[in-house]
Amino acid sequence: MASNGHSRASVRTERQVPPTKASGGGNPPARPRASSAKRSSRVSVDDDNDSVRVRVAVRVRPKNTEELNSDFADCVELQPELKRLKLKKNNWSLESYKFDEVFTQSASQRRVYEAVAKPVVESVLDGYNGTVMAYGQTGTGKTYTVGQLGKNDPSERGIMVRALEGIFANTTAGSDTVTISYLQLYLESVQDLLSPEKTNIPIVEDPKTGEVSLPGSAVVQLNDLDHFLELLQAGEANRHAANTKLNTESSRSHAMLVVHVHRSFGGKKENEVSSLSDGTNDNLASHHVPHILKSKLLIVDLAGSERIDKSGIEGRMIEETKFINLSLTSLGKCINALAENNPYIPTRDSKLTRLLRDSFGGSARTSLIVTVGPSAQYYSETASTILFGQRAMKVVNTVKLKEEVDYESLCKKLEYHVDYLTSETDRQQKLREIEREQMEKKLKEQEALIVETKIFVSKYEYLEKQKNHWELEAKKLLKELNIQKNENDRLSQEIGHLEENFKQIKQQELESSTHQKILADMTNTYQKNIAELINQLESERSHCTNLEEQLSVMKKSLSDNIKSVQERIVDDLARENSKLNEIATSKIQSLEVMNRELLMEKERIVDDLTRENSKLNEITTSKIQPLEVMNRELLMEKDFLNKELESLKDKLLDEERQRRCLEGEIVKLKKFLIDGNAENGSKRSHWAENSTSSTLPFENPSKSHKSRESVSAQKDTISKIFEEVGLSNILPLLKSEELDVQIHAVKVVANLAAEDINQERIVKEGGLDALLILLEISKDATVHRITAGALANLAMNGSNQSLIVSKGGTRLLANIASKTEDPQTLRMIAGAIANLCGNEKLHVMLKKDSGIKALLQMMKSGHSEVIAQVARGFANFAKCESRGIAQGYQKGKSVLIEEGALYWMITNSSTYSASTRRHIELALCHLAQNEDNALDLIRGGGIKELIRISQDSSKEETRNLAKKALDSNSSFSSEMYTS
């Protein structure tokens, strides 16, 4: 609990926040976990005082086997739609109570959790304390409702498991924590169920806040739901439980599951590094201060209140019960004081009330579920539980939101921020060192690049100089070429001059022969030079001509190619265009043809549709007319059926009125019967059984006479009811679906059958058939018992005996006897069969229908009244056999000896009461009258019993009958002589 909380200092604020409903105990709506912004906005709400009422629900458990087999009716009637419970003390005392929720016997665990505990769990998730508690008598399902684990079937899980499941679904593993403690209050000692060695844990109350803590108790932080289930199973194994009459696993201690939920909100997540990396001291100061919601959920499984006389406890369990009842009484006193607004609340009278101080009248939102049983056997316990729940509904709590500044989370954030800044500084310094190294490296690279640039510049300057040099050389060459060209021009001019001179010289040659030779030599020389120069000029001209020719050829081929390509493209385009025109023309023609065909088809379809429409109109008209006729017929039939329905409703209403009249007569009948019992001082609760048993034959005459005198007033009352109600209205009630109506109806018939005057009318109006059908189809032990009594009364009349046997009554009675162990039912069945045994005509059918075997089987019950009826049946059977032997129409060994009854009669002839002994003695004496039975009597020791009967029997008639048998039978005489 809170005693093992953190040791750090914290500032706590408690604010009273209004719930969603002002009526008290309203359920907060289900919602997902609130965001940080939403939480922050809720912190700023102004303080408001708000009173929340304790919500109380009631749950009725199903009937157990013992209650199903008992005669007690239900004392609880539920109206879940009105949220009401009606408590019936008897048929005329009925009280109604309203609760916040009412759960029927078929209510699921899930529905109980959602209506009772889920609003409290959601409130705990919002920061409020909450309590869910189960209260009720032992064995009414408190532990099943609260602590069921539901291992094999999750739908069976109780409130504890479902509450933790809801908490885990709405919390975050990183920022929220869930811890539990599991304790029990045993013999006013607080013990730890998770650490059994921790006992007598002290309860400490904070003098300032009033909070209750348990220092030393184990507090376990949960990982998931499976972890919780393991802890809960271990805790349940350590809890004290015992086997009592009311519950096979009765809790002997109060169990308390304490769940602490811590939820943080209002701050930034620790993993948001980006926001921290850009933050400064100012930014850090602007952040929201983180808060934490601390809430506590208390789930209490109270031990059940019980009475020692009903639970059958002994030894140490009596001490446990004393402490349980004392603590529950203290809790009831506190609830009463809070409900009545008393200034003094006795919370310190018990450790239970100290632990629940915050749950009732404190700051927790509390839901209480009270569990009750349906049987009227525990009416007082059920009424006490209901009144406890009603008083608890008047208790008002003031819920408070509990939140703290989460300095631990803030410290962690600051430490994280410092660590982050330190690491960021180291990282920046390392980055600067790396950057410096990179700059140095780049500087060296730049220096090397500068050196290379200088070398390149020097090379460039050298090349520039070379370039200038070669430009000068080129200029020189161009100049020389120009000079050479000028020289050539000059030479050409000189050649022209020389040609002219040659012509002049050739003219002068004629004049001078001497001079001619010289000129011839000079001419040859000049001609050679001229020829060389001409050759050079021709070669240059030819080269230029070739180049011009190649250029003209290339231009011509290029223009030819361009023209050919243009012509080819134009031709291709023309061909494609013609093809496209042809295709388009053909398509257009085909589309026109298709369009004409579609128009023709459209016209044809329109004509067809017109014709079909006209035909359909004709067909529809022809069909509508008979349908209209049929509709009119149906309407007439409907009116007729409505009239019949109205008549049937009237009949049903008449039958309902008749049924209500019959029910009123039944109520009147019950009242008359109860008044008759009260007036005559009957000590038995079921007077019909008493009166039925009093009418059985072969009982003590004085006792029967006394019994008849004691019930004479009852018979007068029954006769009066019989005259007022009528047998025809009573017999249909035997077929009623309501068991209570059946039981009271068969009781009336049984009492009427006790009078000879009524038996013939009962059989005539079908009462015998109705009783046999009821005996066959009913599964209720009370119905079996009273029906067998009614048949026993009818079987006293000889005319009715053959009807009972022929309709299978013996077989039905034997079948019921084989299935029941109730001595009263067996007594009634044995009495009925005993009456039938008095009719010798029915002996064969009795044997065939297992009637004799049923009597022998009922002997094993050991109940004196049952054995008395069995002995009476044997006496009747043996008497009839003896009469048949004497009259000569019956021979052979007795059926009783064949069925094995002789040995029991011989061994028990002096064991039971006087009336039973007389019946057994009478049966032995009648069996001894048949010589065919002599050998079996001798072998079984019957001679000694016959001698004893002849001497010691209380009835002279029986003594004489025994003497007659001993004297008349030669086998007996010889056996006595031999012995």
Secondary structure as UniProt FT lines:
FT   HELIX           2..4
FT   STRAND          12..15
FT   TURN            22..23
FT   HELIX           36..43
FT   STRAND          51..53
FT   STRAND          55..60
FT   HELIX           65..69
FT   STRAND          76..79
FT   TURN            80..83
FT   STRAND          84..90
FT   TURN            91..92
FT   STRAND          93..98
FT   STRAND          101..103
FT   TURN            105..106
FT   HELIX           109..112
FT   HELIX           113..117
FT   HELIX           118..125
FT   TURN            126..127
FT   STRAND          130..137
FT   TURN            138..139
FT   HELIX           142..147
FT   HELIX           154..156
FT   HELIX           159..169
FT   TURN            173..175
FT   STRAND          177..186
FT   TURN            187..188
FT   STRAND          189..192
FT   TURN            196..197
FT   STRAND          204..205
FT   TURN            207..209
FT   STRAND          212..213
FT   TURN            215..216
FT   STRAND          220..221
FT   HELIX           225..238
FT   STRAND          241..242
FT   TURN            248..249
FT   STRAND          250..251
FT   STRAND          254..265
FT   TURN            270..271
FT   HELIX           273..277
FT   HELIX           281..286
FT   STRAND          291..301
FT   HELIX           308..311
FT   HELIX           316..339
FT   TURN            340..341
FT   HELIX           347..349
FT   HELIX           351..355
FT   TURN            356..359
FT   STRAND          365..372
FT   HELIX           376..378
FT   HELIX           379..392
FT   TURN            393..394
FT   STRAND          396..398
FT   STRAND          401..405
FT   HELIX           407..509
FT   TURN            510..511
FT   HELIX           513..680
FT   HELIX           687..694
FT   HELIX           701..710
FT   HELIX           712..725
FT   HELIX           727..730
FT   HELIX           731..735
FT   HELIX           739..753
FT   HELIX           756..764
FT   TURN            765..766
FT   HELIX           767..777
FT   HELIX           781..794
FT   TURN            795..796
FT   HELIX           798..806
FT   TURN            807..808
FT   HELIX           809..819
FT   HELIX           823..837
FT   HELIX           840..842
FT   HELIX           843..848
FT   TURN            849..850
FT   HELIX           851..858
FT   HELIX           859..861
FT   HELIX           864..887
FT   HELIX           895..899
FT   HELIX           901..907
FT   TURN            908..911
FT   HELIX           914..928
FT   HELIX           931..933
FT   HELIX           934..939
FT   TURN            940..941
FT   HELIX           942..952
FT   HELIX           956..968
FT   HELIX           970..978
//
